Amino acid sequence: MEQQKLRELLETLHEELGQLGTVDEKTGEVLATLNEDISKLVEGGKEAADNEESLTDRMSDAVSHFEEEHPRLSMMIQHVLDSLARMGL
């Protein structure tokens, strides 16, 4: 059940990322990394996350990066991190 919620949250986050429009270079890099991580998680589930030891670090960095200019996006990424923590990752 938790994995299904995570998948739905990741898909929503992916859609939100796609709606950001024009961004600076650093934000573009953060978005590209997040999109790649989200794709891996959606396709591979928990097993993909297990193989990505720094996934949570990158997502935590993204939360900090988006906190000021995109608080909704930052909150969504934090929800993903919370879900991963509940799954033991």
Secondary structure by P-SEA (a helix, b strand, c coil): caaaaaaaaaaaaaaaaaacccccaaaaaaaaaaaaaaaaaaaccaaaaaaccaaaaaaaaaaaaaccccaaaaaaaaaaaaaaaaacc
